[in-house]
Amino acid sequence: MIRGRVIGEVWATRKAPGLTGRRLLVIAVDGADRAMVAIDTLDAREGEDVMVSVGSGARNVLSPGPDNRALLCDAAISMIIDGES
Amino acid sequence: MILGRVVGEVWATKKHAALDGRKLLVIEPYLWYAPSHEVAHLVAVDAVGAGVGEDVVVCMGDPARRSLGTTSMPIEAAVCAIVDKIELAADRGARPLTFVGGTAPAHEAV
């Protein structure tokens, strides 16, 4: 997983099947000047620190199980960070 | 996923059988986490009907390869959404963004 902060949102009405109704957030990656787009299922808000699952495992955040292979998703928010020590 | 703009389309008569009937788009990326190569353009298979000039979200890697019903496609990028609007926080603090492509995205600060 990758740690980052929500810095924006992408609005898209035309999406691949399976992504309909899902929010797309722009995530600034911690420790880099890069950003990524991730699917949100936890209702993350701008400014919140999140963990993003990337790669083929990200599909399991949207829909668990072996039947999710048609999902076009390689990044999904899997945690909203409250705090850490 | 990454953000980019569709800048062209590729036609090919001779191609891998799994690519038959697929529309291939040339994408200029502008928000790309950890690009595997510092390329100016990438080619993505179109799953949503995007056209030249549109901003799109592109899914990379294994999910892109599997998404179109077969694991044998020789691709690693697929367009998964067409962007209507991008909102970026005006104050990003110590998190500056590098836009890797030549075209900056049209976005609204919020």
N, CA and C atoms of all chains as a GROMACS GRO file, in nm:
protein
  585
    1MET      N    1   0.083  -0.120   0.000
    1MET     CA    2   0.000   0.000   0.000
    1MET      C    3   0.086   0.125   0.000
    2ILE      N    4   0.029   0.231  -0.046
    2ILE     CA    5   0.101   0.358  -0.056
    2ILE      C    6   0.028   0.461   0.028
    3ARG      N    7   0.105   0.540   0.101
    3ARG     CA    8   0.044   0.644   0.182
    3ARG      C    9   0.038   0.774   0.101
    4GLY      N   10  -0.073   0.845   0.117
    4GLY     CA   11  -0.087   0.972   0.048
    4GLY      C   12  -0.194   1.057   0.110
    5ARG      N   13  -0.218   1.172   0.049
    5ARG     CA   14  -0.320   1.263   0.099
    5ARG      C   15  -0.414   1.301  -0.016
    6VAL      N   16  -0.542   1.305   0.017
    6VAL     CA   17  -0.641   1.342  -0.084
    6VAL      C   18  -0.628   1.490  -0.115
    7ILE      N   19  -0.604   1.524  -0.242
    7ILE     CA   20  -0.590   1.665  -0.278
    7ILE      C   21  -0.690   1.708  -0.384
    8GLY      N   22  -0.773   1.617  -0.429
    8GLY     CA   23  -0.867   1.661  -0.531
    8GLY      C   24  -0.957   1.547  -0.575
    9GLU      N   25  -1.043   1.581  -0.669
    9GLU     CA   26  -1.139   1.483  -0.717
    9GLU      C   27  -1.153   1.494  -0.869
   10VAL      N   28  -1.172   1.380  -0.931
   10VAL     CA   29  -1.196   1.375  -1.075
   10VAL      C   30  -1.342   1.339  -1.098
   11TRP      N   31  -1.411   1.420  -1.176
   11TRP     CA   32  -1.551   1.393  -1.208
   11TRP      C   33  -1.558   1.328  -1.344
   12ALA      N   34  -1.621   1.213  -1.350
   12ALA     CA   35  -1.635   1.144  -1.477
   12ALA      C   36  -1.769   1.071  -1.480
   13THR      N   37  -1.850   1.102  -1.578
   13THR     CA   38  -1.978   1.032  -1.588
   13THR      C   39  -1.964   0.908  -1.675
   14ARG      N   40  -1.873   0.914  -1.772
   14ARG     CA   41  -1.854   0.796  -1.859
   14ARG      C   42  -1.740   0.712  -1.802
   15LYS      N   43  -1.775   0.600  -1.746
   15LYS     CA   44  -1.675   0.513  -1.683
   15LYS      C   45  -1.693   0.369  -1.731
   16ALA      N   46  -1.589   0.291  -1.709
   16ALA     CA   47  -1.595   0.150  -1.743
   16ALA      C   48  -1.698   0.081  -1.653
   17PRO      N   49  -1.760  -0.026  -1.701
   17PRO     CA   50  -1.857  -0.099  -1.619
   17PRO      C   51  -1.792  -0.143  -1.487
   18GLY      N   52  -1.866  -0.133  -1.381
   18GLY     CA   53  -1.810  -0.170  -1.252
   18GLY      C   54  -1.760  -0.052  -1.173
   19LEU      N   55  -1.732   0.059  -1.243
   19LEU     CA   56  -1.686   0.179  -1.174
   19LEU      C   57  -1.798   0.281  -1.159
   20THR      N   58  -1.913   0.250  -1.213
   20THR     CA   59  -2.025   0.344  -1.208
   20THR      C   60  -2.061   0.375  -1.062
   21GLY      N   61  -2.076   0.504  -1.034
   21GLY     CA   62  -2.112   0.544  -0.898
   21GLY      C   63  -1.995   0.554  -0.803
   22ARG      N   64  -1.877   0.517  -0.848
   22ARG     CA   65  -1.759   0.526  -0.761
   22ARG      C   66  -1.694   0.663  -0.777
   23ARG      N   67  -1.642   0.716  -0.667
   23ARG     CA   68  -1.570   0.843  -0.673
   23ARG      C   69  -1.424   0.818  -0.711
   24LEU      N   70  -1.369   0.911  -0.787
   24LEU     CA   71  -1.228   0.905  -0.825
   24LEU      C   72  -1.157   1.022  -0.757
   25LEU      N   73  -1.058   0.994  -0.674
   25LEU     CA   74  -0.988   1.100  -0.602
   25LEU      C   75  -0.845   1.111  -0.650
   26VAL      N   76  -0.792   1.234  -0.644
   26VAL     CA   77  -0.651   1.256  -0.674
   26VAL      C   78  -0.574   1.250  -0.543
   27ILE      N   79  -0.473   1.165  -0.539
   27ILE     CA   80  -0.396   1.141  -0.418
   27ILE      C   81  -0.252   1.186  -0.441
   28ALA      N   82  -0.204   1.280  -0.358
   28ALA     CA   83  -0.063   1.316  -0.361
   28ALA      C   84   0.014   1.211  -0.282
   29VAL      N   85   0.113   1.154  -0.344
   29VAL     CA   86   0.188   1.045  -0.282
   29VAL      C   87   0.288   1.102  -0.183
   30ASP      N   88   0.291   1.045  -0.062
   30ASP     CA   89   0.385   1.091   0.040
   30ASP      C   90   0.528   1.071  -0.005
   31GLY      N   91   0.609   1.172   0.015
   31GLY     CA   92   0.751   1.160  -0.013
   31GLY      C   93   0.787   1.170  -0.160
   32ALA      N   94   0.692   1.210  -0.243
   32ALA     CA   95   0.721   1.223  -0.386
   32ALA      C   96   0.640   1.340  -0.440
   33ASP      N   97   0.682   1.393  -0.552
   33ASP     CA   98   0.605   1.502  -0.612
   33ASP      C   99   0.511   1.448  -0.718
   34ARG      N  100   0.471   1.324  -0.699
   34ARG     CA  101   0.380   1.260  -0.793
   34ARG      C  102   0.241   1.249  -0.734
   35ALA      N  103   0.147   1.222  -0.818
   35ALA     CA  104   0.010   1.199  -0.771
   35ALA      C  105  -0.052   1.087  -0.851
   36MET      N  106  -0.159   1.032  -0.798
   36MET     CA  107  -0.227   0.923  -0.864
   36MET      C  108  -0.377   0.942  -0.850
   37VAL      N  109  -0.451   0.866  -0.927
   37VAL     CA  110  -0.596   0.865  -0.916
   37VAL      C  111  -0.636   0.731  -0.853
   38ALA      N  112  -0.721   0.737  -0.751
   38ALA     CA  113  -0.764   0.614  -0.684
   38ALA      C  114  -0.914   0.616  -0.664
   39ILE      N  115  -0.972   0.498  -0.661
   39ILE     CA  116  -1.116   0.486  -0.639
   39ILE      C  117  -1.143   0.487  -0.490
   40ASP      N  118  -1.249   0.558  -0.452
   40ASP     CA  119  -1.282   0.574  -0.310
   40ASP      C  120  -1.409   0.499  -0.277
   41THR      N  121  -1.401   0.413  -0.175
   41THR     CA  122  -1.522   0.346  -0.126
   41THR      C  123  -1.550   0.385   0.018
   42LEU      N  124  -1.461   0.464   0.080
   42LEU     CA  125  -1.472   0.494   0.223
   42LEU      C  126  -1.518   0.637   0.249
   43ASP      N  127  -1.552   0.709   0.145
   43ASP     CA  128  -1.594   0.848   0.158
   43ASP      C  129  -1.481   0.935   0.217
   44ALA      N  130  -1.363   0.922   0.162
   44ALA     CA  131  -1.250   1.004   0.205
   44ALA      C  132  -1.271   1.148   0.159
   45ARG      N  133  -1.223   1.242   0.240
   45ARG     CA  134  -1.240   1.384   0.210
   45ARG      C  135  -1.105   1.448   0.181
   46GLU      N  136  -1.112   1.565   0.116
   46GLU     CA  137  -0.990   1.636   0.082
   46GLU      C  138  -0.912   1.671   0.208
   47GLY      N  139  -0.780   1.650   0.204
   47GLY     CA  140  -0.694   1.678   0.318
   47GLY      C  141  -0.670   1.558   0.407
   48GLU      N  142  -0.747   1.453   0.390
   48GLU     CA  143  -0.730   1.335   0.476
   48GLU      C  144  -0.614   1.249   0.425
   49ASP      N  145  -0.542   1.190   0.522
   49ASP     CA  146  -0.435   1.097   0.488
   49ASP      C  147  -0.495   0.959   0.469
   50VAL      N  148  -0.454   0.892   0.363
   50VAL     CA  149  -0.513   0.763   0.330
   50VAL      C  150  -0.404   0.663   0.291
   51MET      N  151  -0.440   0.537   0.296
   51MET     CA  152  -0.357   0.432   0.239
   51MET      C  153  -0.426   0.383   0.113
   52VAL      N  154  -0.347   0.370   0.007
   52VAL     CA  155  -0.403   0.329  -0.122
   52VAL      C  156  -0.346   0.191  -0.159
   53SER      N  157  -0.434   0.096  -0.183
   53SER     CA  158  -0.391  -0.033  -0.236
   53SER      C  159  -0.371  -0.019  -0.386
   54VAL      N  160  -0.256  -0.064  -0.434
   54VAL     CA  161  -0.229  -0.051  -0.577
   54VAL      C  162  -0.208  -0.188  -0.640
   55GLY      N  163  -0.219  -0.191  -0.771
   55GLY     CA  164  -0.198  -0.315  -0.844
   55GLY      C  165  -0.324  -0.398  -0.852
   56SER      N  166  -0.306  -0.526  -0.880
   56SER     CA  167  -0.424  -0.608  -0.904
   56SER      C  168  -0.504  -0.634  -0.776
   57GLY      N  169  -0.442  -0.615  -0.660
   57GLY     CA  170  -0.515  -0.632  -0.535
   57GLY      C  171  -0.618  -0.524  -0.509
   58ALA      N  172  -0.604  -0.411  -0.576
   58ALA     CA  173  -0.696  -0.300  -0.554
   58ALA      C  174  -0.839  -0.337  -0.593
   59ARG      N  175  -0.854  -0.431  -0.685
   59ARG     CA  176  -0.989  -0.474  -0.725
   59ARG      C  177  -1.066  -0.531  -0.607
   60ASN      N  178  -0.994  -0.593  -0.514
   60ASN     CA  179  -1.060  -0.657  -0.400
   60ASN      C  180  -1.121  -0.555  -0.304
   61VAL      N  181  -1.075  -0.430  -0.311
   61VAL     CA  182  -1.136  -0.327  -0.227
   61VAL      C  183  -1.277  -0.297  -0.278
   62LEU      N  184  -1.294  -0.298  -0.408
   62LEU     CA  185  -1.426  -0.269  -0.465
   62LEU      C  186  -1.519  -0.387  -0.454
   63SER      N  187  -1.466  -0.504  -0.483
   63SER     CA  188  -1.551  -0.621  -0.486
   63SER      C  189  -1.465  -0.743  -0.456
   64PRO      N  190  -1.477  -0.800  -0.335
   64PRO     CA  191  -1.392  -0.912  -0.300
   64PRO      C  192  -1.426  -1.037  -0.379
   65GLY      N  193  -1.332  -1.128  -0.384
   65GLY     CA  194  -1.362  -1.255  -0.448
   65GLY      C  195  -1.294  -1.273  -0.581
   66PRO      N  196  -1.301  -1.393  -0.633
   66PRO     CA  197  -1.231  -1.422  -0.758
   66PRO      C  198  -1.304  -1.372  -0.883
   67ASP      N  199  -1.426  -1.326  -0.867
   67ASP     CA  200  -1.504  -1.288  -0.985
   67ASP      C  201  -1.496  -1.138  -1.017
   68ASN      N  202  -1.389  -1.074  -0.975
   68ASN     CA  203  -1.381  -0.929  -0.996
   68ASN      C  204  -1.279  -0.893  -1.102
   69ARG      N  205  -1.244  -0.988  -1.187
   69ARG     CA  206  -1.134  -0.963  -1.280
   69ARG      C  207  -1.166  -0.865  -1.390
   70ALA      N  208  -1.294  -0.839  -1.411
   70ALA     CA  209  -1.330  -0.745  -1.517
   70ALA      C  210  -1.320  -0.600  -1.470
   71LEU      N  211  -1.293  -0.578  -1.342
   71LEU     CA  212  -1.288  -0.441  -1.290
   71LEU      C  213  -1.163  -0.369  -1.337
   72LEU      N  214  -1.183  -0.252  -1.396
   72LEU     CA  215  -1.069  -0.173  -1.442
   72LEU      C  216  -1.024  -0.081  -1.328
   73CYS      N  217  -0.951  -0.135  -1.235
   73CYS     CA  218  -0.909  -0.056  -1.120
   73CYS      C  219  -0.773  -0.105  -1.073
   74ASP      N  220  -0.674  -0.016  -1.071
   74ASP     CA  221  -0.543  -0.056  -1.020
   74ASP      C  222  -0.504   0.026  -0.896
   75ALA      N  223  -0.597   0.103  -0.840
   75ALA     CA  224  -0.567   0.179  -0.719
   75ALA      C  225  -0.698   0.210  -0.647
   76ALA      N  226  -0.706   0.176  -0.519
   76ALA     CA  227  -0.827   0.202  -0.442
   76ALA      C  228  -0.790   0.234  -0.298
   77ILE      N  229  -0.861   0.330  -0.242
   77ILE     CA  230  -0.835   0.370  -0.103
   77ILE      C  231  -0.886   0.260  -0.011
   78SER      N  232  -0.797   0.208   0.073
   78SER     CA  233  -0.838   0.099   0.160
   78SER      C  234  -0.837   0.138   0.308
   79MET      N  235  -0.784   0.254   0.342
   79MET     CA  236  -0.785   0.300   0.482
   79MET      C  237  -0.783   0.452   0.483
   80ILE      N  238  -0.852   0.510   0.580
   80ILE     CA  239  -0.835   0.652   0.611
   80ILE      C  240  -0.761   0.657   0.744
   81ILE      N  241  -0.646   0.723   0.744
   81ILE     CA  242  -0.559   0.718   0.862
   81ILE      C  243  -0.610   0.816   0.968
   82ASP      N  244  -0.635   0.764   1.089
   82ASP     CA  245  -0.675   0.850   1.200
   82ASP      C  246  -0.551   0.906   1.270
   83GLY      N  247  -0.455   0.820   1.294
   83GLY     CA  248  -0.334   0.862   1.363
   83GLY      C  249  -0.233   0.748   1.360
   84GLU      N  250  -0.113   0.779   1.399
   84GLU     CA  251  -0.011   0.676   1.402
   84GLU      C  252   0.090   0.712   1.507
   85SER      N  253   0.165   0.612   1.554
   85SER     CA  254   0.264   0.642   1.658
   85SER      C  255   0.403   0.604   1.609
   86MET      N  256  -0.440   0.449  -1.085
   86MET     CA  257  -0.469   0.498  -1.218
   86MET      C  258  -0.393   0.628  -1.243
   87ILE      N  259  -0.380   0.664  -1.369
   87ILE     CA  260  -0.312   0.788  -1.403
   87ILE      C  261  -0.407   0.876  -1.483
   88LEU      N  262  -0.372   1.003  -1.495
   88LEU     CA  263  -0.450   1.096  -1.576
   88LEU      C  264  -0.372   1.130  -1.702
   89GLY      N  265  -0.443   1.147  -1.811
   89GLY     CA  266  -0.376   1.186  -1.934
   89GLY      C  267  -0.475   1.240  -2.034
   90ARG      N  268  -0.423   1.284  -2.145
   90ARG     CA  269  -0.509   1.336  -2.252
   90ARG      C  270  -0.492   1.252  -2.377
   91VAL      N  271  -0.602   1.224  -2.442
   91VAL     CA  272  -0.596   1.148  -2.568
   91VAL      C  273  -0.547   1.243  -2.677
   92VAL      N  274  -0.434   1.210  -2.738
   92VAL     CA  275  -0.379   1.296  -2.842
   92VAL      C  276  -0.379   1.228  -2.978
   93GLY      N  277  -0.422   1.104  -2.984
   93GLY     CA  278  -0.423   1.041  -3.116
   93GLY      C  279  -0.475   0.900  -3.108
   94GLU      N  280  -0.480   0.838  -3.224
   94GLU     CA  281  -0.528   0.702  -3.233
   94GLU      C  282  -0.432   0.624  -3.321
   95VAL      N  283  -0.416   0.495  -3.292
   95VAL     CA  284  -0.326   0.412  -3.371
   95VAL      C  285  -0.408   0.310  -3.450
   96TRP      N  286  -0.383   0.302  -3.578
   96TRP     CA  287  -0.444   0.196  -3.659
   96TRP      C  288  -0.335   0.099  -3.701
   97ALA      N  289  -0.368  -0.026  -3.703
   97ALA     CA  290  -0.272  -0.126  -3.748
   97ALA      C  291  -0.347  -0.242  -3.811
   98THR      N  292  -0.304  -0.283  -3.928
   98THR     CA  293  -0.366  -0.398  -3.994
   98THR      C  294  -0.309  -0.527  -3.940
   99LYS      N  295  -0.178  -0.529  -3.931
   99LYS     CA  296  -0.112  -0.649  -3.876
   99LYS      C  297  -0.096  -0.629  -3.728
  100LYS      N  298  -0.167  -0.707  -3.651
  100LYS     CA  299  -0.152  -0.695  -3.507
  100LYS      C  300  -0.185  -0.828  -3.439
  101HIS      N  301  -0.153  -0.834  -3.313
  101HIS     CA  302  -0.181  -0.951  -3.232
  101HIS      C  303  -0.331  -0.980  -3.238
  102ALA      N  304  -0.366  -1.108  -3.248
  102ALA     CA  305  -0.506  -1.147  -3.266
  102ALA      C  306  -0.596  -1.092  -3.154
  103ALA      N  307  -0.542  -1.082  -3.033
  103ALA     CA  308  -0.623  -1.036  -2.921
  103ALA      C  309  -0.658  -0.888  -2.932
  104LEU      N  310  -0.586  -0.817  -3.021
  104LEU     CA  311  -0.612  -0.674  -3.036
  104LEU      C  312  -0.710  -0.645  -3.150
  105ASP      N  313  -0.756  -0.749  -3.218
  105ASP     CA  314  -0.849  -0.729  -3.329
  105ASP      C  315  -0.977  -0.660  -3.280
  106GLY      N  316  -1.015  -0.554  -3.351
  106GLY     CA  317  -1.137  -0.485  -3.316
  106GLY      C  318  -1.123  -0.391  -3.198
  107ARG      N  319  -1.004  -0.377  -3.144
  107ARG     CA  320  -0.984  -0.287  -3.031
  107ARG      C  321  -0.935  -0.151  -3.080
  108LYS      N  322  -0.987  -0.046  -3.018
  108LYS     CA  323  -0.939   0.088  -3.049
  108LYS      C  324  -0.821   0.119  -2.959
  109LEU      N  325  -0.712   0.163  -3.021
  109LEU     CA  326  -0.591   0.194  -2.945
  109LEU      C  327  -0.568   0.344  -2.947
  110LEU      N  328  -0.558   0.403  -2.830
  110LEU     CA  329  -0.545   0.548  -2.819
  110LEU      C  330  -0.405   0.587  -2.773
  111VAL      N  331  -0.353   0.696  -2.829
  111VAL     CA  332  -0.226   0.751  -2.784
  111VAL      C  333  -0.257   0.851  -2.672
  112ILE      N  334  -0.198   0.829  -2.556
  112ILE     CA  335  -0.226   0.911  -2.438
  112ILE      C  336  -0.101   0.988  -2.398
  113GLU      N  337  -0.118   1.118  -2.376
  113GLU     CA  338  -0.009   1.197  -2.319
  113GLU      C  339  -0.035   1.206  -2.169
  114PRO      N  340   0.044   1.139  -2.089
  114PRO     CA  341   0.016   1.139  -1.945
  114PRO      C  342   0.054   1.271  -1.880
  115TYR      N  343  -0.024   1.314  -1.781
  115TYR     CA  344   0.021   1.430  -1.705
  115TYR      C  345   0.017   1.410  -1.555
  116LEU      N  346  -0.038   1.304  -1.509
  116LEU     CA  347  -0.032   1.274  -1.366
  116LEU      C  348  -0.009   1.125  -1.357
  117TRP      N  349   0.114   1.087  -1.328
  117TRP     CA  350   0.150   0.946  -1.337
  117TRP      C  351   0.240   0.911  -1.221
  118TYR      N  352   0.187   0.829  -1.132
  118TYR     CA  353   0.269   0.784  -1.021
  118TYR      C  354   0.361   0.673  -1.068
  119ALA      N  355   0.489   0.687  -1.041
  119ALA     CA  356   0.588   0.584  -1.069
  119ALA      C  357   0.583   0.530  -1.212
  120PRO      N  358   0.605   0.616  -1.311
  120PRO     CA  359   0.609   0.564  -1.448
  120PRO      C  360   0.723   0.464  -1.464
  121SER      N  361   0.693   0.354  -1.533
  121SER     CA  362   0.796   0.252  -1.548
  121SER      C  363   0.903   0.297  -1.648
  122HIS      N  364   0.865   0.384  -1.738
  122HIS     CA  365   0.962   0.443  -1.832
  122HIS      C  366   0.928   0.590  -1.844
  123GLU      N  367   1.029   0.672  -1.866
  123GLU     CA  368   1.003   0.815  -1.884
  123GLU      C  369   0.962   0.840  -2.028
  124VAL      N  370   0.838   0.806  -2.059
  124VAL     CA  371   0.793   0.817  -2.196
  124VAL      C  372   0.705   0.940  -2.211
  125ALA      N  373   0.701   0.992  -2.333
  125ALA     CA  374   0.616   1.108  -2.359
  125ALA      C  375   0.473   1.064  -2.387
  126HIS      N  376   0.456   0.945  -2.440
  126HIS     CA  377   0.323   0.896  -2.474
  126HIS      C  378   0.312   0.749  -2.437
  127LEU      N  379   0.188   0.704  -2.417
  127LEU     CA  380   0.166   0.562  -2.402
  127LEU      C  381   0.043   0.527  -2.484
  128VAL      N  382   0.028   0.399  -2.514
  128VAL     CA  383  -0.085   0.353  -2.594
  128VAL      C  384  -0.175   0.269  -2.503
  129ALA      N  385  -0.302   0.305  -2.502
  129ALA     CA  386  -0.397   0.235  -2.415
  129ALA      C  387  -0.513   0.184  -2.499
  130VAL      N  388  -0.567   0.070  -2.460
  130VAL     CA  389  -0.685   0.018  -2.527
  130VAL      C  390  -0.806   0.091  -2.470
  131ASP      N  391  -0.904   0.117  -2.557
  131ASP     CA  392  -1.018   0.200  -2.518
  131ASP      C  393  -1.134   0.112  -2.475
  132ALA      N  394  -1.179   0.131  -2.350
  132ALA     CA  395  -1.292   0.053  -2.301
  132ALA      C  396  -1.418   0.137  -2.285
  133VAL      N  397  -1.409   0.267  -2.307
  133VAL     CA  398  -1.523   0.354  -2.278
  133VAL      C  399  -1.565   0.444  -2.395
  134GLY      N  400  -1.494   0.442  -2.505
  134GLY     CA  401  -1.531   0.526  -2.619
  134GLY      C  402  -1.476   0.667  -2.612
  135ALA      N  403  -1.352   0.681  -2.570
  135ALA     CA  404  -1.289   0.814  -2.562
  135ALA      C  405  -1.243   0.860  -2.700
  136GLY      N  406  -1.230   0.991  -2.714
  136GLY     CA  407  -1.187   1.048  -2.841
  136GLY      C  408  -1.073   1.145  -2.821
  137VAL      N  409  -1.013   1.187  -2.934
  137VAL     CA  410  -0.899   1.278  -2.929
  137VAL      C  411  -0.939   1.410  -2.863
  138GLY      N  412  -0.853   1.458  -2.774
  138GLY     CA  413  -0.875   1.584  -2.705
  138GLY      C  414  -0.937   1.569  -2.568
  139GLU      N  415  -0.985   1.449  -2.537
  139GLU     CA  416  -1.049   1.430  -2.407
  139GLU      C  417  -0.946   1.390  -2.302
  140ASP      N  418  -0.971   1.436  -2.179
  140ASP     CA  419  -0.890   1.391  -2.066
  140ASP      C  420  -0.948   1.261  -2.014
  141VAL      N  421  -0.860   1.168  -1.981
  141VAL     CA  422  -0.906   1.035  -1.941
  141VAL      C  423  -0.829   0.983  -1.819
  142VAL      N  424  -0.890   0.888  -1.751
  142VAL     CA  425  -0.824   0.813  -1.646
  142VAL      C  426  -0.781   0.679  -1.707
  143VAL      N  427  -0.654   0.643  -1.687
  143VAL     CA  428  -0.600   0.522  -1.748
  143VAL      C  429  -0.559   0.425  -1.637
  144CYS      N  430  -0.608   0.304  -1.648
  144CYS     CA  431  -0.573   0.197  -1.555
  144CYS      C  432  -0.452   0.122  -1.612
  145MET      N  433  -0.355   0.093  -1.526
  145MET     CA  434  -0.231   0.033  -1.573
  145MET      C  435  -0.216  -0.110  -1.521
  146GLY      N  436  -0.133  -0.184  -1.587
  146GLY     CA  437  -0.088  -0.312  -1.534
  146GLY      C  438  -0.185  -0.427  -1.551
  147ASP      N  439  -0.178  -0.518  -1.455
  147ASP     CA  440  -0.252  -0.642  -1.464
  147ASP      C  441  -0.404  -0.623  -1.476
  148PRO      N  442  -0.467  -0.531  -1.399
  148PRO     CA  443  -0.611  -0.513  -1.416
  148PRO      C  444  -0.648  -0.471  -1.558
  149ALA      N  445  -0.563  -0.390  -1.621
  149ALA     CA  446  -0.590  -0.348  -1.758
  149ALA      C  447  -0.584  -0.468  -1.853
  150ARG      N  448  -0.491  -0.556  -1.827
  150ARG     CA  449  -0.472  -0.672  -1.914
  150ARG      C  450  -0.590  -0.769  -1.902
  151ARG      N  451  -0.644  -0.781  -1.783
  151ARG     CA  452  -0.751  -0.879  -1.760
  151ARG      C  453  -0.890  -0.824  -1.788
  152SER      N  454  -0.902  -0.693  -1.796
  152SER     CA  455  -1.035  -0.632  -1.790
  152SER      C  456  -1.123  -0.668  -1.909
  153LEU      N  457  -1.064  -0.695  -2.022
  153LEU     CA  458  -1.144  -0.712  -2.143
  153LEU      C  459  -1.175  -0.858  -2.170
  154GLY      N  460  -1.176  -0.937  -2.066
  154GLY     CA  461  -1.227  -1.073  -2.076
  154GLY      C  462  -1.124  -1.178  -2.110
  155THR      N  463  -1.001  -1.137  -2.128
  155THR     CA  464  -0.898  -1.235  -2.158
  155THR      C  465  -0.771  -1.196  -2.088
  156THR      N  466  -0.692  -1.292  -2.049
  156THR     CA  467  -0.564  -1.259  -1.985
  156THR      C  468  -0.451  -1.255  -2.087
  157SER      N  469  -0.484  -1.284  -2.211
  157SER     CA  470  -0.376  -1.298  -2.308
  157SER      C  471  -0.353  -1.173  -2.391
  158MET      N  472  -0.415  -1.062  -2.352
  158MET     CA  473  -0.393  -0.940  -2.431
  158MET      C  474  -0.256  -0.882  -2.404
  159PRO      N  475  -0.184  -0.845  -2.509
  159PRO     CA  476  -0.053  -0.784  -2.489
  159PRO      C  477  -0.063  -0.634  -2.463
  160ILE      N  478  -0.133  -0.597  -2.359
  160ILE     CA  479  -0.145  -0.455  -2.324
  160ILE      C  480  -0.118  -0.437  -2.176
  161GLU      N  481  -0.088  -0.312  -2.138
  161GLU     CA  482  -0.074  -0.285  -1.995
  161GLU      C  483  -0.138  -0.152  -1.958
  162ALA      N  484  -0.226  -0.102  -2.045
  162ALA     CA  485  -0.296   0.023  -2.013
  162ALA      C  486  -0.433   0.020  -2.078
  163ALA      N  487  -0.534   0.065  -2.004
  163ALA     CA  488  -0.670   0.071  -2.057
  163ALA      C  489  -0.739   0.196  -2.005
  164VAL      N  490  -0.808   0.266  -2.095
  164VAL     CA  491  -0.883   0.385  -2.053
  164VAL      C  492  -1.006   0.338  -1.976
  165CYS      N  493  -1.024   0.389  -1.853
  165CYS     CA  494  -1.137   0.342  -1.773
  165CYS      C  495  -1.236   0.452  -1.740
  166ALA      N  496  -1.206   0.578  -1.769
  166ALA     CA  497  -1.304   0.684  -1.744
  166ALA      C  498  -1.269   0.806  -1.828
  167ILE      N  499  -1.372   0.879  -1.868
  167ILE     CA  500  -1.354   1.004  -1.941
  167ILE      C  501  -1.383   1.119  -1.846
  168VAL      N  502  -1.288   1.210  -1.834
  168VAL     CA  503  -1.295   1.314  -1.732
  168VAL      C  504  -1.389   1.426  -1.776
  169ASP      N  505  -1.482   1.463  -1.685
  169ASP     CA  506  -1.564   1.582  -1.706
  169ASP      C  507  -1.497   1.704  -1.645
  170LYS      N  508  -1.443   1.684  -1.524
  170LYS     CA  509  -1.391   1.798  -1.448
  170LYS      C  510  -1.291   1.746  -1.346
  171ILE      N  511  -1.185   1.825  -1.323
  171ILE     CA  512  -1.088   1.791  -1.218
  171ILE      C  513  -1.087   1.906  -1.118
  172GLU      N  514  -1.101   1.872  -0.991
  172GLU     CA  515  -1.088   1.972  -0.885
  172GLU      C  516  -0.964   1.940  -0.804
  173LEU      N  517  -0.873   2.038  -0.793
  173LEU     CA  518  -0.753   2.018  -0.713
  173LEU      C  519  -0.749   2.122  -0.603
  174ALA      N  520  -0.709   2.081  -0.484
  174ALA     CA  521  -0.699   2.174  -0.373
  174ALA      C  522  -0.600   2.285  -0.407
  175ALA      N  523  -0.638   2.409  -0.380
  175ALA     CA  524  -0.550   2.521  -0.412
  175ALA      C  525  -0.426   2.516  -0.323
  176ASP      N  526  -0.446   2.479  -0.196
  176ASP     CA  527  -0.335   2.474  -0.102
  176ASP      C  528  -0.293   2.329  -0.081
  177ARG      N  529  -0.187   2.290  -0.147
  177ARG     CA  530  -0.141   2.152  -0.132
  177ARG      C  531  -0.024   2.142  -0.036
  178GLY      N  532   0.005   2.253   0.032
  178GLY     CA  533   0.110   2.250   0.133
  178GLY      C  534   0.243   2.208   0.076
  179ALA      N  535   0.307   2.114   0.140
  179ALA     CA  536   0.440   2.072   0.098
  179ALA      C  537   0.432   1.959  -0.004
  180ARG      N  538   0.324   1.953  -0.078
  180ARG     CA  539   0.309   1.845  -0.174
  180ARG      C  540   0.292   1.901  -0.315
  181PRO      N  541   0.400   1.954  -0.372
  181PRO     CA  542   0.389   2.003  -0.508
  181PRO      C  543   0.372   1.887  -0.605
  182LEU      N  544   0.308   1.914  -0.716
  182LEU     CA  545   0.286   1.809  -0.814
  182LEU      C  546   0.371   1.834  -0.937
  183THR      N  547   0.422   1.725  -0.991
  183THR     CA  548   0.491   1.734  -1.119
  183THR      C  549   0.398   1.681  -1.227
  184PHE      N  550   0.368   1.767  -1.321
  184PHE     CA  551   0.290   1.721  -1.435
  184PHE      C  552   0.389   1.674  -1.540
  185VAL      N  553   0.383   1.547  -1.572
  185VAL     CA  554   0.490   1.488  -1.653
  185VAL      C  555   0.474   1.515  -1.802
  186GLY      N  556   0.355   1.547  -1.847
  186GLY     CA  557   0.334   1.566  -1.989
  186GLY      C  558   0.352   1.711  -2.030
  187GLY      N  559   0.336   1.737  -2.157
  187GLY     CA  560   0.349   1.872  -2.207
  187GLY      C  561   0.225   1.956  -2.183
  188THR      N  562   0.110   1.891  -2.172
  188THR     CA  563  -0.014   1.964  -2.152
  188THR      C  564  -0.054   1.956  -2.006
  189ALA      N  565  -0.073   2.071  -1.944
  189ALA     CA  566  -0.124   2.069  -1.806
  189ALA      C  567  -0.274   2.046  -1.814
  190PRO      N  568  -0.330   1.977  -1.716
  190PRO     CA  569  -0.474   1.951  -1.720
  190PRO      C  570  -0.554   2.078  -1.692
  191ALA      N  571  -0.669   2.086  -1.752
  191ALA     CA  572  -0.761   2.195  -1.719
  191ALA      C  573  -0.828   2.156  -1.588
  192HIS      N  574  -0.802   2.232  -1.484
  192HIS     CA  575  -0.863   2.195  -1.356
  192HIS      C  576  -0.908   2.320  -1.282
  193GLU      N  577  -0.996   2.298  -1.186
  193GLU     CA  578  -1.045   2.406  -1.102
  193GLU      C  579  -0.983   2.392  -0.964
  194ALA      N  580  -0.937   2.504  -0.909
  194ALA     CA  581  -0.891   2.502  -0.770
  194ALA      C  582  -1.012   2.514  -0.679
  195VAL      N  583  -1.011   2.440  -0.572
  195VAL     CA  584  -1.122   2.448  -0.476
  195VAL      C  585  -1.069   2.485  -0.339
   0.00000   0.00000   0.00000
